[in-house]
Amino acid sequence: MAGFLDRAREQVQQGLNQGKQKLDDVQAQRAGNDLLKQLGAAYYAERRGSGTPDATQQALSALEAHIATHGDGFLRS
């Protein structure tokens, strides 16, 4: 019986780990999408005359940092 419980506990732990990884992936994708949206808004504001090149560069830098950490998979969604 102990062997069965150990296997069941192992399977539950594996399922929890997979669920956490999926949640982390979704959160990283949402953050990337938000950063991409912020870059677009900064660029648009700059082109319309109400934004600055510095704001656009900051948004681009934040997006590049996110891509360096999490990859660019959110760009293909």
Long-range contacts (C-beta under 8 A, 24 or more apart in sequence): 28-66, 28-70, 28-74, 29-73, 29-74, 29-77, 31-66, 31-70, 32-63, 32-66, 32-67, 32-70, 32-72, 32-74, 32-75, 33-74, 33-77, 35-59, 35-62, 35-63, 35-66, 36-63, 36-74, 36-75, 38-62, 38-63, 39-63
